[in-house]
Amino acid sequence: MKELVELVEVSRKTIERQRKYIVAIVILLKSDLHYIKDYLKGRMS
């Protein structure tokens, strides 16, 4: 989490509160679920 705080312009407290969502996104983006990855990439743009 320390590295993430340095990379983004969000407070550490916000990252800690959203930790489970951040972990879920990372797992999905690292997986072979191409349809979900394409959907998330479209939503994040």
C-alpha positions in Angstrom: 0.0 0.0 0.0 2.9 2.3 0.7 4.0 2.2 -3.0 0.4 2.8 -4.1 0.2 5.9 -1.9 3.3 7.3 -3.6 2.0 6.6 -7.1 -1.5 8.2 -6.8 -2.8 11.5 -5.6 -5.1 10.1 -3.0 -4.7 10.0 0.8 -3.6 6.9 2.5 -6.8 6.8 4.5 -8.9 6.7 1.3 -6.7 3.8 -0.1 -7.1 1.9 3.2 -10.9 2.3 3.1 -11.1 1.1 -0.5 -8.5 -1.7 -0.1 -10.9 -4.6 -0.9 -12.0 -2.9 -4.1 -8.4 -2.2 -5.2 -7.5 -5.9 -4.5 -10.5 -7.1 -6.5 -9.6 -4.9 -9.5 -6.0 -6.1 -9.4 -7.1 -9.7 -9.3 -9.5 -9.2 -12.2 -6.9 -7.3 -14.3 -4.3 -10.1 -13.7 -6.7 -12.9 -14.6 -7.8 -14.4 -17.9 -11.3 -13.0 -17.8 -11.0 -11.0 -21.0 -14.6 -9.8 -21.1 -14.5 -8.4 -17.6 -11.1 -6.8 -18.3 -12.4 -5.1 -21.4 -15.4 -3.8 -19.5 -13.2 -2.4 -16.7 -10.8 -0.8 -19.1 -13.7 1.0 -20.8 -15.1 2.2 -17.4 -11.7 3.4 -16.3 -11.0 5.5 -19.4 
